[in-house]
Amino acid sequence: MKTGNLMTKINRWTGWLSLAYMIVFIATGFAMVGMWDFDKIISVRRAGMLHSSPYMIYPMLVVVIVHSLTCIQRWLSGWTKRR
């Protein structure tokens, strides 16, 4: 497999994972403060535990950093240029 294909796959997977993590993170934040009835979906206590859990925060940070680094690497290598 070429490096370009691998970087593209990593970029796409981490992008989708970042989106999923952000949606869950925002939803648990809304549940904690009681906005838009998210506290009826998940309890405030459980949302607080999930929102501040290292099992939620650290993987999210890793995924976002890897996604950012692959985007920057592809941009710097001239990936965005039309050939």
C-alpha positions in Angstrom: 0.0 0.0 0.0 1.3 3.4 -0.9 2.0 6.0 1.8 -0.5 8.4 0.2 -3.3 5.8 0.4 -2.5 5.0 3.9 -2.5 8.6 5.0 -5.8 9.2 3.3 -7.4 6.2 5.0 -6.0 7.3 8.4 -7.3 10.8 7.7 -10.8 9.6 6.9 -11.1 7.2 9.8 -9.8 9.7 12.3 -12.1 12.3 10.9 -15.2 10.1 11.4 -14.0 9.1 14.8 -13.5 12.7 15.8 -17.0 13.6 14.6 -18.5 10.8 16.7 -16.4 11.8 19.8 -17.4 15.4 19.4 -21.1 14.6 19.2 -21.0 12.4 22.3 -19.0 15.1 24.1 -21.4 17.8 23.2 -24.4 15.6 24.1 -23.1 14.8 27.5 -22.3 18.5 28.1 -25.9 19.4 27.2 -27.1 16.6 29.6 -25.0 18.0 32.4 -26.5 21.4 32.2 -30.0 20.2 31.3 -30.3 21.8 27.8 -32.7 20.6 25.2 -33.9 17.7 27.4 -30.7 15.7 27.0 -30.9 15.0 30.7 -33.9 12.8 29.9 -31.8 10.7 27.6 -28.9 10.2 30.0 -28.8 11.1 33.7 -26.8 14.1 34.9 -24.6 11.9 37.0 -23.8 9.5 34.2 -23.2 12.3 31.8 -20.8 14.0 34.2 -18.9 10.7 34.7 -18.7 10.1 30.9 -17.9 13.7 30.1 -14.9 13.9 32.5 -13.8 10.3 32.1 -10.2 9.8 31.0 -11.5 7.0 28.8 -13.4 9.6 26.9 -11.0 12.6 26.9 -7.7 10.9 26.1 -8.8 8.8 23.1 -10.6 11.9 21.8 -7.4 14.0 22.1 -5.3 11.3 20.4 -7.8 10.9 17.5 -8.1 14.7 17.0 -4.3 15.1 17.1 -3.7 12.3 14.6 -6.3 13.7 12.3 -4.8 17.2 12.5 -1.3 15.9 11.9 -2.3 13.8 8.9 -4.2 16.9 7.4 -1.2 19.1 8.0 1.3 16.5 6.5 -0.8 16.1 3.4 -1.2 19.8 3.0 2.5 20.5 3.4 3.3 17.7 0.9 1.2 19.4 -1.8 -1.7 17.1 -1.6 -4.2 19.9 -2.2 -2.6 21.0 -5.5 -4.4 20.0 -8.7 -2.3 17.8 -10.9 
